[in-house]
Amino acid sequence: MGIFDFFKSKRSNKNSSKIVEQKPSMPTITPEKELFECYNEVYNSMIKDITELSVSEAKEILGIIKNCDGGFLNMGGYYSIVWEKYFKGKA
């Protein structure tokens, strides 16, 4: 018996090792299909103003964005790839 044993609960702790702490998970959302369907139009209307990109480069970028896991909603999946290949070092 230790000095501070009086702080311990009087109840039995036999099952305490079986208790698994459940941590809250990150909430996720599932976007509407329409959000993905209209992205091409929005992308094309915005990318056309970047005169330093060719039409084929703009299409390549769109492909990279749409084919990464999560599509355009996952900037971490395409941002660095697109930046390095198409925008780094350009005015």
Rosetta silent file (secondary structure, phi, psi, omega in degrees, C-alpha in Angstrom):
SEQUENCE: MGIFDFFKSKRSNKNSSKIVEQKPSMPTITPEKELFECYNEVYNSMIKDITELSVSEAKEILGIIKNCDGGFLNMGGYYSIVWEKYFKGKA
SCORE:     score description
SCORE:     0.000 S_00000001
   1 L     0.000  128.057 -179.080    0.000    0.000    0.000 S_00000001
   2 L   -89.818  172.937 -178.195    1.414    3.342   -1.070 S_00000001
   3 L   -63.526  -38.506 -174.588    1.220    6.695    0.613 S_00000001
   4 L  -101.182   16.640 -179.249   -1.397    8.067   -1.822 S_00000001
   5 H   -61.165  -21.451 -179.571   -3.534    4.931   -2.170 S_00000001
   6 H   -68.329  -15.982  176.553   -6.399    6.692   -0.382 S_00000001
   7 H   -78.754  -20.016 -178.225   -6.929    8.748   -3.574 S_00000001
   8 L   -68.419  150.083  178.008   -7.722    5.615   -5.579 S_00000001
   9 L   -67.080  146.828  178.434  -11.320    4.704   -6.257 S_00000001
  10 L   -76.252  -18.343  179.944  -12.812    2.049   -4.040 S_00000001
  11 L   -72.260  156.854  179.527  -14.365    0.405   -7.144 S_00000001
  12 L   -74.102  140.186  179.250  -12.576   -2.411   -8.866 S_00000001
  13 L  -111.082   28.689 -177.420  -10.475   -1.472  -11.876 S_00000001
  14 L   -60.626  -38.880 -177.284  -10.212   -4.994  -13.296 S_00000001
  15 L   -91.254    1.567 -175.394  -11.784   -4.003  -16.663 S_00000001
  16 H   -64.662  -28.251  179.371  -10.013   -0.659  -16.999 S_00000001
  17 H   -73.576  -17.262 -179.634   -7.315   -2.118  -19.241 S_00000001
  18 H   -86.807  -14.268 -178.996  -10.007   -3.222  -21.728 S_00000001
  19 L   -75.389  123.985  179.089  -11.422    0.260  -22.169 S_00000001
  20 L  -105.030  125.933 -179.998  -10.244    1.764  -25.432 S_00000001
  21 L   -72.107  124.914  178.070  -10.279    5.515  -25.656 S_00000001
  22 L   -96.566  121.209  179.406  -12.220    6.627  -28.714 S_00000001
  23 L   -93.574  141.940  178.750  -10.877    9.765  -30.271 S_00000001
  24 L   -63.613  140.272  179.188  -13.208   11.928  -32.307 S_00000001
  25 L   -90.526  161.277  179.147  -12.661   11.582  -36.024 S_00000001
  26 L   -70.264  126.433  178.452  -12.287   14.452  -38.445 S_00000001
  27 L   -66.419  141.624  179.263  -15.667   15.338  -39.886 S_00000001
  28 L  -124.296  158.772  177.501  -15.846   14.873  -43.620 S_00000001
  29 L  -125.763  155.419  173.220  -18.215   16.088  -46.280 S_00000001
  30 L  -116.964  112.761 -177.182  -19.273   14.681  -49.593 S_00000001
  31 L   -71.329  155.324  177.294  -19.756   17.436  -52.143 S_00000001
  32 L   -64.881  146.131  179.871  -22.654   17.418  -54.557 S_00000001
  33 H   -57.856  -35.769 -178.709  -21.955   15.908  -57.976 S_00000001
  34 H   -60.540  -30.347  179.712  -22.948   19.211  -59.606 S_00000001
  35 H   -61.832  -39.740  179.102  -19.998   20.898  -57.913 S_00000001
  36 H   -75.910  -33.605 -177.957  -17.610   18.704  -59.914 S_00000001
  37 H   -67.410  -33.648 -177.877  -19.623   19.028  -63.117 S_00000001
  38 L   -89.639   -5.416 -176.302  -19.396   22.821  -63.215 S_00000001
  39 H   -61.393  -41.152 -179.798  -15.693   22.984  -62.315 S_00000001
  40 H   -54.586  -44.875 -178.229  -14.507   22.796  -65.949 S_00000001
  41 H   -64.392  -45.187  179.274  -16.505   25.885  -66.816 S_00000001
  42 H   -64.272  -46.391  179.747  -15.243   27.850  -63.825 S_00000001
  43 H   -57.709  -50.565 -177.523  -11.657   26.707  -64.424 S_00000001
  44 H   -62.595  -36.204  179.431  -11.735   27.637  -68.119 S_00000001
  45 H   -69.872  -29.225 -179.546  -13.196   31.062  -67.418 S_00000001
  46 H   -86.775  -37.640 -174.431  -10.428   31.823  -64.907 S_00000001
  47 H   -74.540  -23.796 -177.163   -7.437   30.269  -66.686 S_00000001
  48 L   -62.948  -22.363 -179.403   -8.080   32.082  -69.993 S_00000001
  49 L   -82.086   -6.780  178.809   -6.787   35.324  -68.476 S_00000001
  50 L   -92.074   97.087 -172.150   -3.339   33.850  -67.833 S_00000001
  51 L   -71.407  -20.230 -178.715   -1.627   34.727  -71.102 S_00000001
  52 L   -76.486   -9.246  179.825    1.632   32.941  -70.250 S_00000001
  53 L  -101.037  136.518  174.282   -0.101   29.530  -70.433 S_00000001
  54 L   -80.186  166.771  178.475   -0.816   27.774  -73.703 S_00000001
  55 H   -61.438  -41.185 -179.740   -4.140   26.057  -74.306 S_00000001
  56 H   -66.952  -37.363  176.636   -2.463   22.662  -74.006 S_00000001
  57 H   -65.062  -39.959  178.052   -0.813   23.632  -70.695 S_00000001
  58 H   -61.909  -39.982  178.078   -4.178   24.790  -69.356 S_00000001
  59 H   -67.427  -38.921  177.555   -5.675   21.410  -70.298 S_00000001
  60 H   -62.168  -44.155  179.361   -2.766   19.579  -68.657 S_00000001
  61 H   -61.303  -45.157  178.530   -3.264   21.548  -65.442 S_00000001
  62 H   -58.993  -41.618  177.712   -6.973   20.764  -65.446 S_00000001
  63 H   -61.895  -42.764  178.050   -6.137   17.072  -65.867 S_00000001
  64 H   -61.269  -45.505 -178.378   -3.709   17.167  -62.937 S_00000001
  65 H   -63.735  -48.475 -175.583   -6.287   18.890  -60.749 S_00000001
  66 H   -71.914  -25.401 -176.511   -9.173   16.602  -61.648 S_00000001
  67 H   -92.450   -6.857  176.791   -7.149   13.390  -61.403 S_00000001
  68 L   -77.154  158.362 -179.194   -5.685   13.928  -57.963 S_00000001
  69 L   -61.217  117.779 -178.589   -7.413   12.278  -55.021 S_00000001
  70 L    94.016   -4.208  177.854  -10.314   14.566  -54.120 S_00000001
  71 H    59.742 -146.118 -175.199  -10.060   16.613  -57.303 S_00000001
  72 H   -66.978  -14.096  178.502  -10.019   20.376  -57.026 S_00000001
  73 H   -75.922  -15.600 -178.014  -11.127   20.196  -53.389 S_00000001
  74 L  -108.604   79.457 -178.782   -7.733   18.738  -52.438 S_00000001
  75 H   -59.904  -29.480  178.804   -5.237   21.526  -53.102 S_00000001
  76 H   -65.166  -20.740 -178.948   -2.576   19.493  -51.351 S_00000001
  77 H   -82.502  -20.699 -176.380   -2.881   16.904  -54.105 S_00000001
  78 H  -132.722  -19.074 -171.615   -2.053   19.206  -57.005 S_00000001
  79 H   -55.306  -54.665 -175.268   -0.820   22.607  -55.847 S_00000001
  80 H   -67.161  -34.949  178.587    2.919   21.908  -55.649 S_00000001
  81 H   -63.227  -50.354 -178.792    2.922   19.862  -58.868 S_00000001
  82 H   -65.704  -42.733 -179.869    1.193   22.604  -60.855 S_00000001
  83 H   -59.330  -51.262 -177.276    3.241   25.371  -59.261 S_00000001
  84 H   -61.889  -42.590 -173.511    6.582   23.699  -59.979 S_00000001
  85 H   -81.392  -34.681 -170.013    5.775   22.719  -63.550 S_00000001
  86 H  -116.971  -23.344 -172.137    3.786   25.719  -64.823 S_00000001
  87 H  -120.694  -26.649 -176.753    4.192   28.797  -62.630 S_00000001
  88 L   -60.002  129.580  177.915    7.485   28.808  -60.705 S_00000001
  89 L    83.756    1.453  178.336    9.845   31.436  -62.049 S_00000001
  90 L  -101.697  152.544  179.962    7.230   33.154  -64.228 S_00000001
  91 L   -74.784    0.000    0.000    6.060   36.727  -63.833 S_00000001
